[in-house]
Amino acid sequence: MNKNKKRENVEKLPEQAAKPKDMIEYQEGSVVSKTLIDEKAGTVTLFAFDEHQGLSEHTAPFDAMVQIIDGEAEITISGKTHHLREGEAIVMPANHPHSLKAVKRFKMILTMIRG
């Protein structure tokens, strides 16, 4: 893929301090995502999950860290469920099955490291 083409879908970061939870909005009955950084070394993506929305169990080939920046989520990793609230974070290890579900609507930052 052409590197410039890939970057067309990446949100431009403000050149000033900003609150990540104000950079993405909830949408009723949906999961919304906004990629902030997409580089060879990894990605940083904001997500907003409406109440009862989620991502079904899947695996990823890279480690990823989830930081909850608003609301509450249930994150299940390798069959163990973790209840996270605003200000908390968890690492989802590469190749471990995981899923996410909104206990209350929530926003998160997903940082994935490729390498």
N, C-alpha and C positions, 0 to 999 in steps of 0.2 A: 504494500500500500504506500502510496506517495505520502511522505511525512507531512507536507503541507495540507493535504486532503484530510489526514487524520486529525490535525489540529483545528480544523474548522468546527468540530463539535465540542471543543474544549472552551469552557467559560473563561473569559479573561479575568484574571485576578486584579482586584483594585490595588493601586500603588499607594495604599494607605491602610491603616489598621481597620479591620472589619470583624464583625461577629459572624462566624460561620453559620449559626442557626438562622441568621437574618438573610442569608444568601440563597435560601431555597424555601419554597412554600409547600404546604400540604395541599393535596388535591383529594376531594372526597372519593372514597372507594378505590384509591390507587396507591401505587408506589412510584415516587418521582425520584429521578437521579440527575445529578449534574456533575460532570467531570471537570475538575479544576486543574489537575496535572496528569498528563499522559506521556510518559517518557519510557525509554528502553529499560531503565532501572526500576520503574514502578509507576503506580497510579495513586491519585488521591481523588476520591469521589464523595460527594455529599448525597445522602438519601433522605427522603421524607416518606414515612409509612403512615397511612391513615389507620385508625383503629381497626384491629382484626385482620389487617393485611400482613403479608409476609413473603418470604422466599422459601420454597420447598427445599428439602434436603438435597444437597449437592456437594461436590468436592471441587477444590481449586488446586492447581499445581504449585502454588506459592503461598507463603505465610501472609496473613492479613491481620491487621489490627482494627477493631471496631471501637470507636469512641462515641458514647451516647452524649449528644449535646442538647437534647430536649426529650422529655417523656420517659416511657418505660418499655423495655423489650425483653422477650425471652429468646435467648440464643442457646441452641442445643448443639454441642460439639461431641461427636463420637458417643452419642446416647446420653450424655450428661447435660441437664438443663441448667442454665445460669440466668438469673433475673437481674438485669442491669437497669440502672436509673441514670438520669443526667449526671455527668461528671465522672462516670465509671467507664472502664475500658476492658477489653479482653482480646487475647490473641487467638486466632483460629489457625492452627498449624496446617501446613501444606498437606494435601492428600487425606485429611481427616474429614469425614462427612459432617456437614453442619447445616443448620436451618435457622431462620429468624422469623419472629412473630411479634406483632405489636400488641402488647398488653393494653397500653394506651397509645395513642398516636405518638410516634417518636421520630427524631431526626438523628442521623449518625454521620460520622466521617469514617470512611473505609480507606485505609492505607494499605496497599498491597505492594510487597517488595518482590521483584522478579530476579531472584539470584541467590 
